[in-house]
Amino acid sequence: MSEAEFVEFATVQIAVIDRALARHRPAGGHCCSCGQTLPCPPAETLRLRRRHYAGCIETARATAYGARPAENGR
């Protein structure tokens, strides 16, 4: 897979994750709208995956322009 193909793949993954995260909202009390207690473990996993793909895109774009990517948000 080329770098451009991976960036496209990662972008699609982020869109899928965003749609899934839209179904995870506080539903009053200590529950997520999916029925899990807050913090919602599935939503936390989705956020981690989103961060992963966003970081991959940032790295790919930074390397394409000869810059160094930020290291874990630092």
N, C-alpha and C positions, 0 to 999 in steps of 0.2 A: 504494500500500500504506500503510495507516495505521501509526502507531507501534506499536500493540498487535499488529497483524498481523506487523510486522517482528520484534518481540520474540519472538513465537511461532515464526516462521521461524528466527530465530537460535538459539533454544532447541533446535529439532529438528536444526539443523545441528551443534550441539555434541554432541548425543546420537549422531548418525551418526559424527562424528569420534571420540568416545570409544570406540565399538565398533571402529572401524578401528585406533585406537591400541592396543587390547587385543591385537591380533595382532602388535604390534611390541615384543618383549621381548628382552633379552640372551639369547643361546642358547649361551653359553660362548665363550671366546676373544674374538675381535674381531668376532663376527657377531651380527646381529639374527636373530630367529626367521624373518624374511622372506627371509633369505639375503644381505642387504646388509651391508657392513662398518659398524661403529659409528664415529662416530655415524651412524645410519640416515637418509639424506636424505629418504625419504618420511615417516618419523616426525617429523622436524624440520619439514617442510612442514605436516603435520597439526597440530602444536603451534602453529605460527604462525597458522594459520587459526582454531584454537580460541581463541587469545588475541584475535584480531580480533573474532570474534563475541561473546566475553565482554565486550570493551570496548564494543562497540555496545550491548549490553544494559545495561551499567552507565551509559552515557551517556543512553540513553533513559529509564531509571528515575530518574536524577538530575535530568534536565530535567523529568520529570513532577512531581517534588516541589520544583522550584525551586532545586535545589542545583547546584553546578558539579561536573562529573565530575573524577576524578583524571586528571592528565595523565601517561600512560605509566607508571603505577605510582608516581608521585612524590607 
